[in-house]
Amino acid sequence: NIFDKNQRKQMISFERLMTEGQSIFSFIENFTAKKTQYEEYLQKLYNMNETVVQSEKEILEKIADIRESNQSRVGIHSDIQNSHSIAKYETELSSLKATKHKIIKNIFNIRNKLDDIILHTDKVFFDNLVMIDTIIKNINSLDTI
């Protein structure tokens, strides 16, 4: 009869759900690997940013030293030489700032990807947990028949 056919189809679907549910562990492993990869990228970017900041500080100190030493020297030749040195360091500083900007942009991009994957995975697992809880309650209600 129709009820028996429906019940068999539902049992087949339920069995399929249970067997496919076993593959959730591979999804968890993939998620964890991707999350770890993004965290490693972030750490490398943070380290690169620290290196750039340190280099900026060193260049600013060199410029300050040149300006300070220029005060004790008199003459157009030393002024020109110091101006060239400062210009060279300021060019390096501009390059470092551009690099720092790219690093920060990448930090934001990776951070957003990491947040997205965490939030999406959390939502999917929460939704699945609610559905599984409902399925279990429905199956347990069959005991009262």
C-alpha positions as CSV (number, residue, x, y, z in Angstrom):
1,N,0.0,0.0,0.0
2,I,1.0,3.7,-0.3
3,F,1.9,4.1,3.4
4,D,4.4,1.2,3.2
5,K,6.0,2.6,0.0
6,N,6.3,6.0,1.7
7,Q,7.8,4.5,4.8
8,R,10.3,2.5,2.8
9,K,11.4,5.6,0.8
10,Q,11.7,7.5,4.1
11,M,13.8,4.8,5.6
12,I,16.1,4.7,2.5
13,S,16.5,8.5,2.7
14,F,17.2,8.3,6.5
15,E,19.8,5.6,5.9
16,R,21.4,7.7,3.2
17,L,21.4,10.6,5.6
18,M,23.2,8.5,8.2
19,T,25.8,7.2,5.8
20,E,26.5,10.6,4.2
21,G,26.6,12.1,7.7
22,Q,29.8,10.1,8.2
23,S,31.5,12.2,5.7
24,I,31.1,15.2,7.9
25,F,34.5,14.4,9.5
26,S,36.2,15.0,6.1
27,F,34.5,18.4,6.0
28,I,35.7,19.2,9.4
29,E,39.2,18.2,8.5
30,N,39.1,20.4,5.3
31,F,37.7,23.3,7.3
32,T,40.4,22.9,10.0
33,A,43.1,22.8,7.3
34,K,41.8,25.9,5.5
35,K,41.4,27.7,8.8
36,T,45.0,26.8,9.8
37,Q,46.3,27.9,6.4
38,Y,44.6,31.3,6.8
39,E,46.0,31.7,10.3
40,E,49.5,30.9,9.0
41,Y,49.1,33.5,6.3
42,L,48.0,36.0,8.8
43,Q,51.0,35.3,11.1
44,K,53.4,35.7,8.1
45,L,51.7,38.9,7.1
46,Y,51.9,40.3,10.7
47,N,55.6,39.4,10.8
48,M,56.2,41.1,7.5
49,N,54.4,44.2,8.8
50,E,56.6,44.2,11.9
51,T,59.7,44.0,9.7
52,V,58.5,46.9,7.5
53,V,57.7,49.0,10.6
54,Q,61.1,48.3,12.0
55,S,62.7,49.3,8.7
56,E,60.7,52.5,8.6
57,K,61.9,53.4,12.1
58,E,65.5,52.7,11.1
59,I,65.2,55.0,8.0
60,L,63.6,57.7,10.0
61,E,66.4,57.6,12.5
62,K,69.0,57.8,9.7
63,I,67.2,60.9,8.3
64,A,67.2,62.4,11.7
65,D,70.9,61.7,12.1
66,I,71.7,63.3,8.8
67,R,69.7,66.4,9.7
68,E,71.4,66.6,13.0
69,S,74.9,66.2,11.6
70,N,74.0,68.8,8.9
71,Q,73.6,71.4,11.6
72,S,77.3,71.1,12.6
73,R,78.6,71.3,9.0
74,V,78.7,74.4,6.9
75,G,78.9,74.6,3.2
76,I,76.9,74.1,0.1
77,H,78.7,70.8,-0.7
78,S,77.6,69.1,2.5
79,D,74.1,70.6,2.1
80,I,73.8,69.0,-1.3
81,Q,75.2,65.7,-0.1
82,N,72.8,65.6,2.8
83,S,69.8,66.5,0.6
84,H,70.7,63.6,-1.7
85,S,71.0,61.2,1.2
86,I,67.7,62.3,2.7
87,A,66.0,62.1,-0.7
88,K,67.3,58.5,-1.1
89,Y,66.0,57.5,2.3
90,E,62.6,59.2,1.7
91,T,62.3,57.2,-1.5
92,E,63.0,54.1,0.4
93,L,60.4,55.2,3.0
94,S,57.8,55.7,0.3
95,S,58.5,52.3,-1.0
96,L,58.1,50.8,2.4
97,K,54.9,52.6,3.0
98,A,53.5,51.2,-0.3
99,T,54.6,47.7,0.8
100,K,53.0,48.2,4.2
101,H,49.8,49.3,2.6
102,K,49.7,46.1,0.5
103,I,50.5,44.0,3.5
104,I,47.6,45.6,5.5
105,K,45.3,45.1,2.6
106,N,46.2,41.4,2.5
107,I,45.7,41.1,6.2
108,F,42.2,42.5,5.9
109,N,41.4,40.2,3.0
110,I,42.7,37.0,4.7
111,R,41.0,38.1,8.0
112,N,37.7,38.5,6.1
113,K,38.1,35.1,4.5
114,L,38.9,33.5,7.8
115,D,35.9,35.1,9.5
116,D,33.6,34.1,6.6
117,I,34.7,30.5,6.7
118,I,34.2,30.4,10.5
119,L,30.8,32.0,10.4
120,H,29.5,30.0,7.5
121,T,30.7,26.7,9.1
122,D,29.2,27.7,12.4
123,K,25.8,28.5,10.8
124,V,25.8,25.2,8.8
125,F,26.6,23.1,11.9
126,F,24.1,24.9,14.0
127,D,21.3,24.4,11.4
128,N,22.2,20.8,11.1
129,L,22.2,20.3,14.8
130,V,18.7,21.8,15.0
131,M,17.5,19.5,12.2
132,I,19.1,16.4,13.7
133,D,17.6,17.2,17.1
134,T,14.2,17.4,15.4
135,I,14.8,14.1,13.6
136,I,15.7,12.4,16.9
137,K,12.6,13.8,18.6
138,N,10.4,12.6,15.8
139,I,12.0,9.1,15.8
140,N,11.6,8.9,19.6
141,S,7.9,9.9,19.3
142,L,7.4,6.6,17.4
143,D,7.9,4.8,20.8
144,T,4.6,6.2,22.0
145,I,2.7,4.5,19.2
